[in-house]
Amino acid sequence: MNENLRIGFGFDIHKLVKNKKLFLGGVEISYNYGCMAHSDGDVLIHALIDAMFGALNLGDIGSHFPDNDMKFKNISSIELLKQTIEICKPFNYNISNIDSTIILQKPKLQHHIEIIQENLCNVLNISKDKLSIKAKTNEKLDSIGKGKAISAYCIVLLKKI
């Protein structure tokens, strides 16, 4: 088995509610709905954190940042990502690449993708060619398609330093 490469997969979903801010990749997206969550509910970062922890067999986001711990109440997911980077650092892996997909019916994210990508690349200290972010609708099917929820999938490939 090649221990020089590790792959991890992450997923997150949150209910959308009125009068909450919507954050994706640490960027506030102007919209009338945001995520119901203990933290800021950034599904993209939560999926990424799960992928990073999964690649190193370190459990999931809830095992490190439980939703019943008040120190994480309303915390920025960027801060959780920074803590995740510190937790993963002793394992001596660098990010080879990340592929992610955000699924929501509205708002359209086409004009936000580049700023989300730049923001995450700065935090992760990687170049833009290592981070793919795609956005899809759910073709008006199920809770996501009806605008009641948002989800994200993320896969990360880590390479031994």
Number of C-alpha atoms within 10 A of each C-alpha: 4 5 8 10 16 20 20 20 21 25 21 21 22 18 17 23 17 12 11 16 19 23 23 25 26 23 18 14 17 11 14 13 20 25 24 19 18 15 20 22 27 29 29 28 27 29 26 28 28 26 27 31 24 20 22 15 13 15 14 18 23 11 9 14 17 15 15 10 9 12 11 17 15 12 14 16 23 21 13 19 22 13 15 19 16 11 13 16 11 8 11 10 18 18 20 17 18 21 16 22 18 23 22 25 22 18 13 12 18 10 8 15 18 14 13 20 21 17 18 22 17 11 15 15 11 16 13 15 11 15 20 16 18 15 16 15 17 16 11 12 11 11 15 22 17 14 20 18 22 26 19 26 24 26 22 26 20 21 16 13 10
